[in-house]
Amino acid sequence: MDHVKNEEYVVCPRCEQEVYKDAAICPFCKFGIMAWLEGEIDENGDPIKNNSK
């Protein structure tokens, strides 16, 4: 398979599998894809504090 990015998929930062962007959690490793895409958690699953002022 070519490594062409499909607009509907994203690579999970934890297990590096392609998953649907609409997936709430990664089906392979249970990582929170939606929270990660929305900037609520980092690739380790830790909460990101909002530093904007």
Secondary structure as UniProt FT lines:
FT   TURN            7..8
FT   STRAND          9..11
FT   TURN            13..15
FT   STRAND          18..20
FT   TURN            21..22
FT   TURN            27..29
FT   HELIX           33..37
FT   TURN            38..39
FT   TURN            43..44
//
